[in-house]
Amino acid sequence: MRRRHFVQTLGVSALVGSAGCAEQSDDTTSAFEVSSPAFSSGDELPARFTCDGDGVSPPFVIERVPEPTAALAITAEYDGGVFSQPVFWTLWNVPPETERIPAGLPREPTLDTLGGARQGTHPPNDPGYEPPCPPAGQPYEHRFQVYALGEELSIEGGTEQEPATEAIANALIASARLTVDYTHTAATES
């Protein structure tokens, strides 16, 4: 299972890398861009979005969505080493005209307030954002990747993270990433 996830992670990274290069070669269009009003790439992930805080999903601002995007998606994972890239959030079928994804999305398989977007799950947990809670005491890199998809995904909300990330990778046309660090405090229960 870990080997499959490692291979899958390499595949997604290769797709993301080639999509970014293809997009950057076109000087007449602006690049797909994602930011968060709560943090910037290179920052520390605020406790509010972790198991040391409220554990709510972070907000995002999406700009310059490339054509012909049919849907947007998000994955979030932390770097647990070469063979461990735990995914703690998958969100897909966000309407392509969406400019803002609010913080604190409900932990439901389908989000009517976000155009019927769907969220994955990591059983036995509920669907939606699972606040990161890596081993305590050392910093871990956390990656929030926002994708422009060439098609809406036919998978149901509540699908497990692995098949959801595979489906997202298969529909990818462009992506943007925010990378932050987070050190889980030893005093907090995980």
C-alpha angles and dihedrals in degrees: 000000000000091000090052091050090048091052090045091051091051090049093051090046091051092049092047091048094050093045091052092048093048091049094048093053091067105081094183096069131055118243123258106265135197129181138164127224087213100057145352131228109281094029128115112264106251113248090239089075096047141065087265089065139021093316095225126151116262125245124249136196115210123200138176098014107196123239131279093028112153097180143355128233139186132206126184125195140156128225107250093165137285095312099032124066102152112204111215100175139028122177123173144167092045105161110261093233090062110123099176133035108196126226120255101035111188118258095248131126093236125033111206089180089062099049096275095306115170133223132208129226141219104213133264087027126084119262117272139045112356105198110240115254109171123174110300128257107030133072119258126194113238121198125202107192121189116198135199106215127205091216141018111261118244095209118113127246111264092041112146117265098250099058089040092055090046091053091048091051091050093055097041121134100158140353144190128200138208114196122195137166126236131184113196110220117240092226094065122084114235 
